[in-house]
Amino acid sequence: MYRLFFRWIWEKVVPESIRNSKPVRWVANHRKLTIWVIVTVWINFFPATYEYDIVHYRKYSYWYVDDPWYPYARFLLPLILGAVFLFIPPDPPEKK
């Protein structure tokens, strides 16, 4: 259902000149790689830096810098996500 909604937005709201541009087509064709890069950058470069509290409220970001699991999350989560994406079969071609 959500795919239909996003497809409607893509076709009705985004101008055709943007939809057919090379960078947008590349991102659409390499969706898994794009998601992997976004998650990796988010974990590594945008950790939470607000005042640390034992009870996590996740105010601005998921990972807090002083969290004991943060060094492992920086390396292992992108690695695991990349491995999962390698084993997920590619999307079937769209019927026109």
DSSP file (Angstrom, degrees, kcal/mol; ACC not computed):
  #  RESIDUE AA STRUCTURE BP1 BP2  ACC     N-H-->O    O-->H-N    N-H-->O    O-->H-N    TCO  KAPPA ALPHA  PHI   PSI    X-CA   Y-CA   Z-CA
    1    1 A M     >        0   0    0      0, 0.0     4,-1.6     0, 0.0     3,-0.3   0.000 360.0 360.0 360.0 -44.5    0.0    0.0    0.0
    2    2 A Y  H  >  +     0   0    0      1,-0.2     4,-2.5     2,-0.2     5,-0.2   0.836 360.0  59.1 -65.6 -29.9    2.8    2.4    0.9
    3    3 A R  H  > S+     0   0    0      1,-0.2     4,-2.5     2,-0.2    -1,-0.2   0.885 103.5  51.5 -64.7 -37.3    4.5    1.7   -2.4
    4    4 A L  H  > S+     0   0    0     -3,-0.3     4,-2.3     2,-0.2    -1,-0.2   0.903 109.7  50.1 -64.6 -39.9    1.4    2.9   -4.3
    5    5 A F  H  X S+     0   0    0     -4,-1.6     4,-2.3     2,-0.2    -2,-0.2   0.940 113.4  44.2 -63.6 -47.4    1.4    6.1   -2.2
    6    6 A F  H  X S+     0   0    0     -4,-2.5     4,-2.8     1,-0.2    -2,-0.2   0.865 112.3  52.9 -67.5 -34.7    5.0    6.8   -3.0
    7    7 A R  H  X S+     0   0    0     -4,-2.5     4,-2.4     2,-0.2     5,-0.2   0.904 108.6  50.6 -65.2 -39.7    4.6    5.9   -6.6
    8    8 A W  H  X S+     0   0    0     -4,-2.3     4,-2.9     2,-0.2     5,-0.4   0.935 112.3  46.3 -62.6 -45.7    1.7    8.4   -6.8
    9    9 A I  H  X>S+     0   0    0     -4,-2.3     4,-2.4     1,-0.2     5,-1.4   0.932 112.5  51.6 -60.2 -44.5    3.9   11.1   -5.3
   10   10 A W  H  <5S+     0   0    0     -4,-2.8    -2,-0.2     1,-0.2    -1,-0.2   0.894 118.1  36.6 -59.8 -41.7    6.7   10.2   -7.6
   11   11 A E  H  <5S+     0   0    0     -4,-2.4    -1,-0.2    -5,-0.1    -2,-0.2   0.838 127.3  32.5 -83.4 -33.6    4.5   10.4  -10.7
   12   12 A K  H  <5S+     0   0    0     -4,-2.9    -3,-0.2    -5,-0.2    -2,-0.2   0.798 127.0  30.9 -96.1 -31.3    2.2   13.3   -9.8
   13   13 A V  T  <5S+     0   0    0     -4,-2.4    -3,-0.2    -5,-0.4    -4,-0.1   0.873 101.4  73.7 -98.9 -44.1    4.4   15.6   -7.7
   14   14 A V  S   <S-     0   0    0     -5,-1.4     5,-0.0    -4,-0.2    -1,-0.0  -0.585  87.8-116.0 -77.2 127.4    8.0   15.3   -8.9
   15   15 A P    >>  -     0   0    0      0, 0.0     4,-2.3     0, 0.0     3,-0.7  -0.248  18.2-120.8 -62.5 150.7    8.5   17.0  -12.2
   16   16 A E  H 3> S+     0   0    0      1,-0.2     4,-2.1     2,-0.2     5,-0.1   0.826 110.8  61.7 -63.9 -32.1    9.4   14.8  -15.2
   17   17 A S  H 34 S+     0   0    0      1,-0.2    -1,-0.2     2,-0.2     4,-0.1   0.865 109.8  41.6 -63.2 -34.2   12.7   16.6  -15.7
   18   18 A I  H X4 S+     0   0    0     -3,-0.7     3,-1.3     2,-0.2     6,-0.2   0.895 111.7  55.2 -77.3 -41.3   13.8   15.5  -12.3
   19   19 A R  H 3< S+     0   0    0     -4,-2.3    -2,-0.2     1,-0.3    -1,-0.2   0.839 112.2  43.5 -60.2 -33.2   12.5   12.0  -12.6
   20   20 A N  T 3< S+     0   0    0     -4,-2.1    -1,-0.3    -5,-0.2    -2,-0.2   0.367  86.8 117.7 -96.4   5.4   14.5   11.4  -15.8
   21   21 A S  S <> S-     0   0    0     -3,-1.3     4,-2.2    -4,-0.1     5,-0.2  -0.375  73.1-118.2 -72.3 154.3   17.7   13.0  -14.6
   22   22 A K  H  > S+     0   0    0      1,-0.2     4,-2.4     2,-0.2     5,-0.2   0.911 109.4  49.8 -62.2 -46.4   20.8   10.7  -14.4
   23   23 A P  H  > S+     0   0    0      0, 0.0     4,-2.3     0, 0.0    -1,-0.2   0.909 112.5  47.7 -61.6 -39.6   21.4   11.0  -10.6
   24   24 A V  H  > S+     0   0    0     -6,-0.2     4,-2.3     1,-0.2    -2,-0.2   0.909 112.2  49.0 -68.0 -41.1   17.8   10.2   -9.7
   25   25 A R  H  X S+     0   0    0     -4,-2.2     4,-2.1     2,-0.2    -1,-0.2   0.896 110.3  52.2 -62.8 -40.2   17.7    7.2  -12.1
   26   26 A W  H  X S+     0   0    0     -4,-2.4     4,-1.5     2,-0.2    -2,-0.2   0.932 110.6  46.7 -63.4 -45.4   20.9    5.9  -10.6
   27   27 A V  H  < S+     0   0    0     -4,-2.3     7,-0.2     1,-0.2    -1,-0.2   0.900 112.3  51.1 -63.2 -40.4   19.6    6.2   -7.0
   28   28 A A  H >< S+     0   0    0     -4,-2.3     3,-0.6     1,-0.2    -1,-0.2   0.863 113.1  45.3 -65.3 -35.1   16.3    4.5   -8.1
   29   29 A N  H 3< S+     0   0    0     -4,-2.1    -1,-0.2     1,-0.2    -2,-0.2   0.696 118.1  43.0 -81.9 -19.0   18.3    1.6   -9.7
   30   30 A H  T 3X S+     0   0    0     -4,-1.5     4,-2.1    -5,-0.2    -1,-0.2  -0.412  70.1 146.4-121.6  54.6   20.7    1.2   -6.8
   31   31 A R  H <>  +     0   0    0     -3,-0.6     4,-2.4     1,-0.2     5,-0.2   0.886  69.8  50.2 -61.2 -44.0   18.2    1.5   -3.9
   32   32 A K  H  > S+     0   0    0      1,-0.2     4,-2.4     2,-0.2    -1,-0.2   0.910 110.9  48.7 -65.7 -41.9   19.9   -0.9   -1.6
   33   33 A L  H  > S+     0   0    0      1,-0.2     4,-2.3     2,-0.2    -1,-0.2   0.895 111.0  51.4 -63.7 -39.3   23.3    0.8   -1.9
   34   34 A T  H  X S+     0   0    0     -4,-2.1     4,-2.3    -7,-0.2    -2,-0.2   0.921 110.6  47.5 -64.0 -44.5   21.7    4.1   -1.3
   35   35 A I  H  X S+     0   0    0     -4,-2.4     4,-2.6     1,-0.2     5,-0.2   0.908 111.3  52.1 -62.4 -41.7   20.0    2.9    1.9
   36   36 A W  H  X S+     0   0    0     -4,-2.4     4,-2.4     1,-0.2    -2,-0.2   0.914 110.5  47.1 -62.5 -43.4   23.3    1.3    3.1
   37   37 A V  H  X S+     0   0    0     -4,-2.3     4,-2.5     2,-0.2     5,-0.2   0.915 112.4  49.9 -64.9 -43.2   25.2    4.6    2.5
   38   38 A I  H  X S+     0   0    0     -4,-2.3     4,-2.4     2,-0.2    -2,-0.2   0.930 113.1  45.6 -62.5 -46.2   22.5    6.7    4.3
   39   39 A V  H  X S+     0   0    0     -4,-2.6     4,-2.5     2,-0.2     5,-0.2   0.912 113.6  49.9 -64.5 -42.4   22.4    4.3    7.4
   40   40 A T  H  X S+     0   0    0     -4,-2.4     4,-2.3    -5,-0.2     5,-0.2   0.926 113.4  44.6 -63.1 -45.6   26.2    4.2    7.6
   41   41 A V  H  X S+     0   0    0     -4,-2.5     4,-2.7     1,-0.2     5,-0.4   0.904 112.7  52.9 -65.3 -40.7   26.6    7.9    7.4
   42   42 A W  H  X S+     0   0    0     -4,-2.4     4,-1.4    -5,-0.2    -2,-0.2   0.930 113.5  42.0 -61.1 -46.7   23.8    8.4    9.9
   43   43 A I  H  < S+     0   0    0     -4,-2.5    -1,-0.2     1,-0.2    -2,-0.2   0.909 122.3  38.7 -68.6 -41.6   25.4    6.1   12.5
   44   44 A N  H  < S+     0   0    0     -4,-2.3    -2,-0.2    -5,-0.2    -1,-0.2   0.851 128.0  25.9 -81.5 -34.8   28.9    7.3   12.1
   45   45 A F  H  < S+     0   0    0     -4,-2.7    -3,-0.2    -5,-0.2    -2,-0.2   0.544 118.5  49.7-112.4  -8.0   28.5   11.0   11.7
   46   46 A F     <  +     0   0    0     -4,-1.4    17,-0.2    -5,-0.4    -1,-0.2  -0.376  67.1 154.5-129.1  57.3   25.3   11.9   13.4
   47   47 A P        -     0   0    0      0, 0.0     2,-0.3     0, 0.0    17,-0.2  -0.399  53.8 -93.0 -77.0 162.9   25.3   10.4   16.9
   48   48 A A  B     +a   64   0A   0     15,-4.8    17,-2.0     1,-0.1    -2,-0.0  -0.576  41.1 176.5 -75.2 136.0   23.3   12.0   19.7
   49   49 A T        +     0   0    0     -2,-0.3     3,-0.1    15,-0.2    -1,-0.1   0.221  36.4 119.5-125.5  12.4   25.4   14.4   21.7
   50   50 A Y  S    S-     0   0    0      1,-0.2     2,-0.1     3,-0.0     3,-0.1  -0.159  84.5 -57.8 -70.5 175.2   22.8   15.8   24.2
   51   51 A E        -     0   0    0      1,-0.1    -1,-0.2     0, 0.0     2,-0.1  -0.340  66.1-114.4 -60.9 127.1   23.3   15.3   27.9
   52   52 A Y        -     0   0    0     -3,-0.1     2,-0.4    -2,-0.1    -1,-0.1  -0.371  36.3-177.9 -69.2 136.5   23.6   11.6   28.6
   53   53 A D        -     0   0    0      1,-0.1     4,-0.1    -2,-0.1    -3,-0.0  -0.983  33.3-130.6-132.5 144.5   20.9    9.9   30.6
   54   54 A I  S    S+     0   0    0     -2,-0.4     2,-0.8     1,-0.1    -1,-0.1   0.903 101.9  62.9 -62.4 -40.2   20.7    6.3   31.7
   55   55 A V  S    S-     0   0    0     -3,-0.1     2,-0.4     2,-0.0    -1,-0.1  -0.783  92.0-137.7 -86.3 114.1   17.2    6.1   30.4
   56   56 A H        +     0   0    0     -2,-0.8    -2,-0.1     1,-0.2    -4,-0.0  -0.572  28.7 175.2 -78.8 126.4   17.5    6.7   26.7
   57   57 A Y        -     0   0    0     -2,-0.4    -1,-0.2    -4,-0.1     5,-0.0   0.533  34.7-137.7-102.4 -10.0   14.8    8.9   25.2
   58   58 A R        +     0   0    0      4,-0.1     4,-0.1     1,-0.1    -2,-0.1   0.941  37.2 169.3  53.6  54.1   16.3    9.0   21.7
   59   59 A K  S    S-     0   0    0      1,-0.1     3,-0.1     3,-0.1    -1,-0.1   0.942  70.3  -2.2 -65.3 -51.3   15.7   12.7   21.4
   60   60 A Y  S    S+     0   0    0      1,-0.3     2,-0.3     2,-0.0    -1,-0.1   0.681 131.6  10.1-117.8 -25.6   17.6   13.6   18.3
   61   61 A S        -     0   0    0      1,-0.1    -1,-0.3   -18,-0.0   -18,-0.0  -0.944  65.8-118.1-151.4 166.5   19.4   10.5   17.1
   62   62 A Y  S    S+     0   0    0     -2,-0.3     2,-0.5     1,-0.1    -4,-0.1   0.900  94.1  56.1 -80.5 -40.2   19.4    6.8   17.8
   63   63 A W        -     0   0    0    -17,-0.2   -15,-4.8    -5,-0.1     2,-0.4  -0.801  69.0-151.0-101.8 131.6   23.0    6.3   19.0
   64   64 A Y  B >   -a   48   0A   0     -2,-0.5     3,-1.4   -17,-0.2     6,-0.2  -0.785  20.7-127.5 -95.6 143.6   24.5    8.3   21.9
   65   65 A V  T 3  S+     0   0    0    -17,-2.0    -1,-0.1    -2,-0.4   -16,-0.1   0.871 107.5  44.2 -59.8 -41.0   28.3    8.9   21.7
   66   66 A D  T 3  S+     0   0    0      4,-0.1    -1,-0.3     3,-0.0   -17,-0.0   0.380  82.0 123.3 -89.0   5.3   29.0    7.6   25.2
   67   67 A D    X   -     0   0    0     -3,-1.4     3,-1.6     1,-0.1    -4,-0.0  -0.466  66.7-132.4 -63.8 133.7   26.8    4.5   24.8
   68   68 A P  T 3  S+     0   0    0      0, 0.0     4,-0.3     0, 0.0    -1,-0.1   0.757 106.2  51.1 -63.5 -21.9   28.9    1.4   25.4
   69   69 A W  T 3> S+     0   0    0      1,-0.2     4,-2.6     2,-0.1     3,-0.3   0.553  85.1  91.4 -88.6  -7.6   27.5   -0.2   22.3
   70   70 A Y  H <> S+     0   0    0     -3,-1.6     4,-2.3     1,-0.2     5,-0.2   0.893  82.2  51.5 -60.2 -44.4   28.3    2.8   20.0
   71   71 A P  H  > S+     0   0    0      0, 0.0     4,-0.8     0, 0.0    -1,-0.2   0.883 114.8  44.6 -60.5 -34.8   31.8    1.7   18.9
   72   72 A Y  H  > S+     0   0    0     -4,-0.3     4,-3.3    -3,-0.3     3,-0.5   0.890 111.0  53.3 -73.6 -38.3   30.3   -1.7   17.9
   73   73 A A  H  X S+     0   0    0     -4,-2.6     4,-1.0     1,-0.2    -1,-0.2   0.866 101.2  60.8 -64.8 -35.6   27.3   -0.2   16.2
   74   74 A R  H  < S+     0   0    0     -4,-2.3    -1,-0.2    -5,-0.2    -2,-0.2   0.850 121.7  22.1 -60.1 -34.3   29.5    2.1   14.0
   75   75 A F  H  X S+     0   0    0     -4,-0.8     4,-1.3    -3,-0.5    -2,-0.2   0.858 125.3  45.3-100.3 -46.0   31.2   -0.9   12.5
   76   76 A L  H  X S+     0   0    0     -4,-3.3     4,-3.2     2,-0.2     5,-0.3   0.885 105.0  56.3 -76.0 -39.7   28.8   -3.9   12.8
   77   77 A L  H  X S+     0   0    0     -4,-1.0     4,-2.8    -5,-0.5     5,-0.2   0.936 110.9  43.5 -62.9 -46.5   25.5   -2.5   11.8
   78   78 A P  H  > S+     0   0    0      0, 0.0     4,-2.5     0, 0.0    -1,-0.2   0.892 115.5  51.1 -63.0 -35.2   26.6   -1.2    8.4
   79   79 A L  H  X S+     0   0    0     -4,-1.3     4,-2.1     2,-0.2    -2,-0.2   0.934 113.1  44.0 -65.2 -45.5   28.4   -4.5    7.9
   80   80 A I  H  X S+     0   0    0     -4,-3.2     4,-2.6     2,-0.2     5,-0.2   0.920 113.9  50.4 -65.1 -43.9   25.3   -6.6    8.9
   81   81 A L  H  X S+     0   0    0     -4,-2.8     4,-2.4    -5,-0.3    -2,-0.2   0.907 110.8  49.6 -61.7 -41.7   23.0   -4.4    6.7
   82   82 A G  H  X S+     0   0    0     -4,-2.5     4,-1.5    -5,-0.2    -1,-0.2   0.897 111.2  49.2 -63.1 -40.5   25.4   -4.8    3.8
   83   83 A A  H  X S+     0   0    0     -4,-2.1     4,-1.2     2,-0.2    -2,-0.2   0.900 110.8  50.1 -66.2 -40.3   25.5   -8.6    4.2
   84   84 A V  H >X S+     0   0    0     -4,-2.6     4,-0.9     1,-0.2     3,-0.5   0.926 109.5  51.3 -62.7 -44.0   21.7   -8.7    4.4
   85   85 A F  H 3< S+     0   0    0     -4,-2.4     3,-0.3     1,-0.2    -1,-0.2   0.811 104.1  58.5 -64.5 -29.3   21.4   -6.6    1.2
   86   86 A L  H 3< S+     0   0    0     -4,-1.5    -1,-0.2     1,-0.2    -2,-0.2   0.849 110.0  43.1 -66.7 -32.5   23.7   -9.0   -0.6
   87   87 A F  H << S+     0   0    0     -4,-1.2    -1,-0.2    -3,-0.5    -2,-0.2   0.547  91.1  94.7 -94.1  -7.3   21.4  -11.9    0.1
   88   88 A I  S  < S-     0   0    0     -4,-0.9     3,-0.1    -3,-0.3    -4,-0.0  -0.730  82.9-119.4 -81.0 126.9   18.1  -10.2   -0.7
   89   89 A P        -     0   0    0      0, 0.0    -2,-0.1     0, 0.0    -1,-0.1  -0.307  35.0 -96.0 -65.4 151.9   17.3  -10.9   -4.4
   90   90 A P        -     0   0    0      0, 0.0     0, 0.0     0, 0.0     0, 0.0  -0.236  46.6 -90.6 -65.3 156.7   17.0   -7.9   -6.7
   91   91 A D        -     0   0    0      1,-0.1     3,-0.1    -3,-0.1    -3,-0.0  -0.402  46.9-108.6 -64.3 140.7   13.6   -6.4   -7.4
   92   92 A P        -     0   0    0      0, 0.0    -1,-0.1     0, 0.0     3,-0.1  -0.383  44.0 -90.9 -67.5 151.4   11.9   -7.9  -10.4
   93   93 A P        -     0   0    0      0, 0.0     2,-0.2     0, 0.0     0, 0.0  -0.326  47.1-106.8 -62.8 145.4   11.7   -5.6  -13.4
   94   94 A E        -     0   0    0     -3,-0.1     2,-0.4     1,-0.1    -3,-0.0  -0.474  27.8-124.2 -75.0 142.4    8.6   -3.4  -13.6
   95   95 A K              0   0    0     -2,-0.2    -1,-0.1     1,-0.1     0, 0.0  -0.701 360.0 360.0 -85.6 135.9    5.9   -4.3  -16.1
   96   96 A K              0   0    0     -2,-0.4    -1,-0.1     0, 0.0    -2,-0.0   0.396 360.0 360.0-115.8 360.0    4.9   -1.6  -18.5
